[in-house]
């Protein structure tokens, strides 16, 4: 495919679409390298709109890692909205990168990062616009290698027909290793064509090529086994784990968007992994072990990133940021350093048992004092034992009392509906908790302008978690349960008006459940939805539950299964799960034992501070858990005066 810029053709279309600025590129800190000076070229995509995709840390990190390498270039592409898609098809403009507006089909690798399964139809749109055959088996040596990564890639089976390969785990070193394999293959004259390149990747043991595995099914629809169909291809594919985050201080030059995005801040990942052991949390399970970035490393990244961007807020990111062993010193050091610059700090939602006012005050010292967000997840004490979220209502009330007593006026509580063994009563207790929070807030503050927002999402069982065997609650049952809770909150004359109530209905969760625990047979459903116009399924205004159900009803009967078979059915220990041949590092027997502990309402401690529970990750990597602290301080120690 020709590699010239398509911007002259694209520019003529932009006056006719909404938000044309998202397609023009040229962001501060973006990189455009000479095409002919590079021998390996990556097109990186977060398969969603620019406003969601540009701030994505995973893509931003890989973009920088690759562009730092001599002879390698990486450019970015995002999903185009339906208005531009229609014009691109009409005027034969292919899917393009925003950096130099080259056709995606001209690159060596088309890498997609999936943090959610609801981006699969956007992938098919991009492939089709790029002129890349939708199915891997139809591609030639001249088409890019289509590679999937991100959390959803830990079960890539639903998109096995559409991708050439998948990488599970951390991408920094993986993309460089893949680059060198491609470079050598190209230098040798591309021997053996596309199949030889994929075979070289598969033989590393860290790249999964679905086409090199056959899936055998039992008469009842379950998987019998997954078998390599080439010699030298491993039976199980391993995840990639970057151990020393200080060796990978990315992004060094964060991108500054041209258009409004979902996160207007500079972000630093302060540690990776989590051992809290929340049984619903796929991210916490698949990113083990815990790896902390040093306090000095964090300080250097913040300093460099703010100078490179001009952002006025720094997000300290991780799965549980307040668990960093030096979070207090990090927050105080950064707040001290940027007092004059009025740079605000933010954490994602804070664990109730990790919150303290000193930390919260440091985080808000230079910025605005907005609401606090906590995630009890389960409405009742019993449910929190089931999900291993070891937070009592007393802990929560004590924490919010401290917050309200120190001047906060808003608290947001996040819960899930449809958790294993949950009853109506468990969910109704969410309302009781919200009332108790408001009452305590009024008591300690002496004010009546106290607000508590309850936000509820539907639970979706995920691969590589103890709940991977659990039945999912149907959309109808989820909606009925939430309606009862809504009525309870609205019916409270004394506190109801102070409680905000936000929830997602159960329908998107069923589709997400179908995709997250699906196997290769779900590919027929995804393609049918795409061909019927499915796009941007993660956006409420574009999502169509009826479309997904109708396509599933047409595609699945030939296999003797249906949507309920994938979603509301409980699995047994003996069943071969679609992702069993992808090694997340977790021992399947340990996951099963933890599932049984959940059913028994047995809590398990955080293994960072207790003896090992044999989840399997650390011995496989030959390491001991990192617990810090380093004893160092954030540099410089003094306030920087201008």
Secondary structure by P-SEA (a helix, b strand, c coil): cccccaaaaaaaaccccccccccccccccccccccccccbbbbbbcccccccccccaaaaaaaaaaaacccbbbbccccccaaaaaaaaaaccccccccccccccccccbbbbbccccaaaaaaaaaaaaccccccccccccccbbbbbccccccccccccccccccccccaaaaaaaaaaaaaaaaacccccaaaaaaaaaacccccccccbbbbbccccccccccccccccccbbbbbbbccccccccccbbbbbcccccccbbbbcccccccccccccaaaaaacccccccaaaaaaaaaaaaaaccccbbbbcccccccccaaaaaaaaaaaacccccbbbbbcccccccccaaaaaaaaccccccbbbbbcccccaaaaaaacccccaaaaaaaaaaaaaacccbbbbbbccccccccaaaaaaaaaaaaaaaaaaaaaaccccbbbbbbbbbbbbbcccccccbbbbcaaaaaaaaaaaaaaaaacccccccbbbbbbcaaaaaaaaaaacccccaaaaaaaaaaaccccccccccccaaaaaaaaaacccccccccccccccccccccccccccccccccaaaaaaaaaaaaacccccccccccccccccccccccccccccccccccccccccc
